[in-house]
Amino acid sequence: MELREGERILKIFHHHPTPFVFDILKVILGSFPFLLLLMLFEPLLSGSWYVIAHLILLFLFSIIITYVSFIYWLDKLIITNHRIIHIDWKYLTVRDEADAELKDIQDIQTSEHGFLAYFWIFNYGTLRLDTPSSYVTLEFTQAPEPKKIQQLIMKSKPQ
């Protein structure tokens, strides 16, 4: 992503931390069956191999947690004085980058978690920007306080 001449960044938004915590908990819960298998095979392994197997398992799940963290925190929504840029990492090697000019934005839709959105921990949702072209639609999921992002975009939009 490169800024154009005269363009400056107004705000950068990352995903809300609550869904990230849930993703990490899923990875941790996914490690439990492997730990149980190791405990079942403990009588068949010597003491040193049992410890080595646990260290290997810990290392593998640490790599998975690191990978999930990188993918999660590299995604961002950048609002500049001319356009909105959404950088969405699918994998560490694949990234989608889409942008929309502020003047071309026709519709901004937000969705949140209803009553739970009054609590900071659940105040996240989806922000969807539509432009005249049916091709350019930006959708930023797990956006922190989508209504505030919508207000910032509307305030930044040229009249």
C-alpha positions as CSV (number, residue, x, y, z in Angstrom):
1,M,0.0,0.0,0.0
2,E,1.3,3.4,-1.0
3,L,-0.2,6.7,-0.3
4,R,-0.9,9.0,-3.2
5,E,0.4,12.6,-3.4
6,G,-1.3,14.8,-0.8
7,E,-2.9,11.8,0.9
8,R,-2.5,11.4,4.7
9,I,-3.7,8.7,7.1
10,L,-6.5,9.8,9.4
11,K,-7.0,6.6,11.3
12,I,-6.0,2.9,11.2
13,F,-8.4,0.3,12.6
14,H,-7.5,-3.3,13.6
15,H,-9.9,-6.0,14.5
16,H,-11.5,-6.0,18.0
17,P,-9.5,-8.1,20.5
18,T,-12.5,-10.2,21.7
19,P,-12.8,-12.5,18.6
20,F,-9.0,-12.8,18.7
21,V,-9.2,-14.2,22.3
22,F,-11.9,-16.6,21.1
23,D,-9.7,-17.8,18.3
24,I,-6.7,-18.4,20.6
25,L,-9.0,-20.3,23.0
26,K,-10.1,-22.5,20.1
27,V,-6.5,-23.4,19.3
28,I,-5.8,-24.1,23.0
29,L,-8.9,-26.3,23.2
30,G,-7.8,-28.1,20.0
31,S,-4.6,-29.1,21.7
32,F,-6.3,-31.0,24.5
33,P,-7.0,-34.2,22.5
34,F,-3.3,-34.4,21.6
35,L,-2.4,-34.0,25.3
36,L,-4.8,-36.7,26.2
37,L,-3.3,-39.0,23.6
38,L,0.2,-38.3,25.1
39,M,-1.2,-39.2,28.5
40,L,-2.6,-42.5,27.2
41,F,0.7,-43.4,25.6
42,E,2.8,-42.4,28.7
43,P,3.3,-46.1,29.8
44,L,4.8,-46.9,26.4
45,L,7.2,-44.0,26.3
46,S,10.3,-43.5,28.5
47,G,10.5,-40.5,30.7
48,S,12.7,-38.5,28.4
49,W,10.6,-39.3,25.3
50,Y,7.5,-38.3,27.2
51,V,9.0,-34.9,28.0
52,I,10.3,-34.5,24.4
53,A,6.8,-35.3,23.0
54,H,5.3,-32.7,25.2
55,L,7.9,-30.1,24.1
56,I,7.2,-30.9,20.5
57,L,3.5,-30.6,21.0
58,L,4.0,-27.3,22.8
59,F,6.2,-26.0,20.0
60,L,3.7,-27.0,17.3
61,F,0.8,-25.3,19.0
62,S,2.9,-22.2,19.8
63,I,3.6,-21.9,16.0
64,I,-0.1,-22.2,15.3
65,I,-1.0,-19.5,17.9
66,T,1.7,-17.3,16.4
67,Y,0.4,-17.8,12.9
68,V,-3.2,-17.0,14.0
69,S,-1.9,-13.9,15.7
70,F,-0.1,-12.7,12.7
71,I,-3.0,-13.2,10.4
72,Y,-5.4,-11.5,12.8
73,W,-3.3,-8.5,13.6
74,L,-2.1,-7.8,10.1
75,D,-5.6,-7.2,8.9
76,K,-6.5,-3.5,9.0
77,L,-8.8,-0.8,7.7
78,I,-7.0,2.5,6.9
79,I,-8.9,5.7,6.5
80,T,-7.1,8.5,4.6
81,N,-8.3,11.9,3.6
82,H,-9.0,10.6,0.0
83,R,-9.9,6.9,0.3
84,I,-10.5,3.8,2.5
85,I,-8.1,0.9,2.2
86,H,-8.8,-2.6,3.5
87,I,-5.9,-5.0,3.8
88,D,-7.1,-8.5,4.4
89,W,-4.5,-11.3,5.0
90,K,-5.9,-14.7,4.0
91,Y,-2.6,-16.5,4.8
92,L,0.9,-15.2,5.5
93,T,1.6,-15.4,1.8
94,V,-1.7,-14.2,0.4
95,R,-3.2,-10.7,1.0
96,D,-6.1,-8.9,-0.5
97,E,-6.0,-5.2,-0.7
98,A,-9.0,-3.2,-1.8
99,D,-9.7,0.5,-1.7
100,A,-12.5,2.9,-2.3
101,E,-12.5,6.6,-2.9
102,L,-14.3,8.5,-0.2
103,K,-16.3,10.5,-2.8
104,D,-17.5,7.2,-4.4
105,I,-19.0,5.7,-1.3
106,Q,-22.7,5.4,-1.6
107,D,-23.7,3.3,1.3
108,I,-22.2,2.4,4.7
109,Q,-23.8,-0.5,6.5
110,T,-23.0,-1.6,10.0
111,S,-24.1,-4.6,12.0
112,E,-23.4,-5.2,15.7
113,H,-24.5,-7.7,18.4
114,G,-27.6,-5.9,19.5
115,F,-27.9,-5.3,23.3
116,L,-24.5,-6.8,23.9
117,A,-22.9,-4.0,21.9
118,Y,-23.4,-1.7,24.9
119,F,-20.6,-3.5,26.6
120,W,-17.1,-2.8,25.3
121,I,-16.1,-6.5,25.2
122,F,-18.8,-7.2,22.6
123,N,-18.9,-3.8,20.8
124,Y,-17.7,-5.1,17.5
125,G,-19.4,-6.0,14.3
126,T,-19.2,-5.7,10.5
127,L,-18.7,-2.5,8.4
128,R,-19.7,-2.7,4.8
129,L,-19.0,0.0,2.2
130,D,-20.7,0.1,-1.2
131,T,-19.6,2.1,-4.2
132,P,-21.3,2.7,-7.5
133,S,-19.4,-0.2,-9.0
134,S,-20.8,-3.6,-7.9
135,Y,-17.2,-4.9,-7.9
136,V,-15.9,-2.6,-5.1
137,T,-17.4,-3.5,-1.8
138,L,-15.3,-3.4,1.3
139,E,-16.3,-5.5,4.2
140,F,-14.4,-5.2,7.4
141,T,-15.5,-7.9,9.9
142,Q,-14.9,-7.8,13.7
143,A,-14.6,-4.0,13.4
144,P,-14.3,-2.2,16.8
145,E,-17.2,0.1,17.3
146,P,-18.5,0.1,13.7
147,K,-20.9,3.1,14.3
148,K,-17.9,5.3,15.2
149,I,-16.0,4.2,12.1
150,Q,-19.1,5.0,10.0
151,Q,-19.3,8.5,11.6
152,L,-15.6,9.1,11.0
153,I,-16.0,8.1,7.3
154,M,-19.1,10.3,6.9
155,K,-17.3,13.2,8.5
156,S,-14.2,12.7,6.3
157,K,-16.3,12.3,3.1
158,P,-16.1,15.4,0.8
159,Q,-19.4,17.2,0.3
